Amino acid sequence: MSNQAFDDVLAANAAHAEGFELADLEARAARGLAVLTCMDSRIDPLGMLGLVPGDAKILRNAGARVTDDVLRTLVLASHLLGVDRVMVVAHTGCRMAGGSETDVHAAIRSSGGPDTRSLSFLTTSDQQSALIGDVQRVRSWPYLGRVVAGGFLYDLDTGQLRQVC
């Protein structure tokens, strides 16, 4: 079954597969690092940190928020995949840090989307406080006792990373 909506990426994948060289990478994070960052497509997690495939586990969601699913994933990464450091990387100009939950629900609705008021998008008006709270959540999670966590802000205008906590 073919769906033309994906023809471009399937063609690109065919070209990618011809020269595929990552099959021998270990599943473990070679640098012992996990990076949680935003899903914003302007962020290249490996590139911004000078990493290559296999160095780190990359997790992404809207706003780079530490959710229950992120914590679940970090437990697996920590105990089974060699992760002993976690970077939570928020970024400048993030939509989840630039408005309220009401604003986001209204924007979705005005774009022709459904009523999403039953969802929480974890928006914040104080990105730094949210980042500090999220990092504290990682640090205090009882299943991640040996993991070192830090919070960072990535500047989309300069490409620079600044440690917040």
C-alpha positions as CSV (number, residue, x, y, z in Angstrom):
1,M,0.0,0.0,0.0
2,S,1.5,3.3,-1.0
3,N,0.5,6.8,0.2
4,Q,1.9,9.5,-2.0
5,A,2.1,11.9,1.0
6,F,5.3,10.1,1.9
7,D,6.9,9.5,-1.5
8,D,9.5,12.2,-1.0
9,V,10.8,10.9,2.3
10,L,10.7,7.3,1.1
11,A,12.8,8.2,-1.9
12,A,15.2,10.0,0.3
13,N,15.4,7.0,2.6
14,A,16.2,4.7,-0.3
15,A,19.2,7.0,-1.1
16,H,20.2,7.0,2.5
17,A,20.0,3.2,2.8
18,E,22.4,2.8,-0.1
19,G,25.2,4.3,1.9
20,F,24.0,3.3,5.4
21,E,27.0,3.0,7.8
22,L,25.4,3.0,11.2
23,A,24.4,-0.6,11.5
24,D,27.4,-1.5,13.7
25,L,26.7,1.3,16.3
26,E,26.1,0.1,19.8
27,A,22.7,0.8,21.4
28,R,24.5,2.3,24.4
29,A,25.1,6.1,24.4
30,A,28.8,6.3,23.7
31,R,29.2,9.6,25.6
32,G,26.8,8.5,28.4
33,L,24.5,11.4,27.5
34,A,20.8,11.9,27.1
35,V,19.5,15.2,25.6
36,L,15.9,16.4,26.0
37,T,15.1,19.3,23.7
38,C,12.2,20.8,21.9
39,M,10.7,19.4,18.7
40,D,11.5,22.7,17.0
41,S,13.0,21.8,13.6
42,R,15.5,24.6,13.9
43,I,17.3,22.6,16.6
44,D,20.0,20.1,15.5
45,P,20.7,18.3,18.8
46,L,23.8,16.5,17.6
47,G,25.3,19.4,15.8
48,M,24.7,21.9,18.6
49,L,26.7,19.7,21.0
50,G,29.4,18.5,18.6
51,L,28.1,15.0,18.7
52,V,27.8,12.2,16.2
53,P,25.2,9.4,15.9
54,G,25.7,6.9,18.7
55,D,27.0,9.5,21.2
56,A,23.7,10.3,22.9
57,K,20.1,9.4,23.4
58,I,17.9,12.2,21.9
59,L,14.4,12.9,23.3
60,R,12.2,15.6,21.9
61,N,8.8,17.1,22.8
62,A,7.0,20.4,22.6
63,G,8.9,22.8,25.0
64,A,11.5,20.3,26.1
65,R,9.4,19.4,29.2
66,V,10.2,16.6,31.6
67,T,7.0,14.6,31.4
68,D,6.2,11.2,32.8
69,D,7.1,9.6,29.5
70,V,10.5,11.4,29.5
71,L,11.2,10.1,33.0
72,R,10.2,6.5,31.9
73,T,12.5,6.8,28.9
74,L,15.4,8.1,31.1
75,V,15.1,5.2,33.5
76,L,15.6,2.8,30.5
77,A,18.4,4.9,29.1
78,S,20.1,5.1,32.5
79,H,19.9,1.5,33.5
80,L,20.1,-0.2,30.1
81,L,21.8,2.1,27.7
82,G,24.7,3.7,29.5
83,V,23.3,7.2,30.2
84,D,24.7,8.9,33.3
85,R,24.2,12.6,32.2
86,V,21.0,14.3,31.2
87,M,20.8,17.7,29.5
88,V,17.4,19.4,29.4
89,V,17.7,22.0,26.6
90,A,15.1,24.7,26.2
91,H,15.4,27.3,23.5
92,T,14.7,31.0,22.8
93,G,11.6,31.8,20.9
94,C,9.8,28.6,22.0
95,R,6.0,28.8,21.4
96,M,5.4,26.8,24.6
97,A,7.2,29.6,26.5
98,G,5.6,32.5,24.7
99,G,1.9,32.2,25.6
100,S,-0.6,30.6,27.9
101,E,-2.5,27.3,27.6
102,T,-5.5,29.3,26.5
103,D,-3.5,31.0,23.7
104,V,-2.3,27.6,22.4
105,H,-5.8,26.1,22.5
106,A,-7.2,29.1,20.7
107,A,-4.4,29.0,18.0
108,I,-5.1,25.3,17.3
109,R,-8.9,26.0,17.1
110,S,-8.4,29.0,14.8
111,S,-6.2,26.9,12.5
112,G,-9.2,24.6,11.9
113,G,-8.1,22.1,14.6
114,P,-10.2,20.4,17.2
115,D,-11.1,21.7,20.7
116,T,-8.0,20.6,22.7
117,R,-8.9,22.0,26.1
118,S,-8.7,18.6,27.6
119,L,-5.0,18.5,26.8
120,S,-2.2,20.2,28.7
121,F,0.6,21.6,26.5
122,L,2.7,22.6,29.6
123,T,3.2,26.1,28.4
124,T,5.0,28.5,30.7
125,S,5.3,32.3,31.1
126,D,8.6,31.8,33.0
127,Q,10.8,29.5,30.9
128,Q,13.8,29.6,33.3
129,S,11.7,28.6,36.3
130,A,10.1,25.8,34.3
131,L,13.5,24.6,33.2
132,I,14.8,24.6,36.8
133,G,11.7,22.7,37.9
134,D,12.1,20.2,35.2
135,V,15.7,19.5,36.0
136,Q,14.9,19.2,39.6
137,R,12.3,16.6,38.6
138,V,15.0,14.5,36.9
139,R,17.4,15.0,39.8
140,S,14.8,13.9,42.4
141,W,13.3,11.0,40.4
142,P,14.1,7.9,42.7
143,Y,14.8,5.7,39.7
144,L,17.6,8.0,38.4
145,G,19.8,8.3,41.5
146,R,23.1,8.1,39.7
147,V,22.3,10.5,36.9
148,V,23.7,14.0,36.8
149,A,21.2,16.5,35.2
150,G,21.6,20.1,34.0
151,G,19.4,22.7,32.4
152,F,20.4,24.7,29.4
153,L,19.0,27.4,27.1
154,Y,19.9,27.3,23.4
155,D,19.8,30.6,21.6
156,L,18.3,30.1,18.1
157,D,19.8,33.4,16.9
158,T,23.4,32.6,17.8
159,G,23.6,28.9,18.2
160,Q,25.1,29.3,21.7
161,L,24.2,27.2,24.7
162,R,24.0,28.6,28.2
163,Q,23.8,26.6,31.4
164,V,20.9,27.7,33.6
165,C,21.2,25.1,36.4
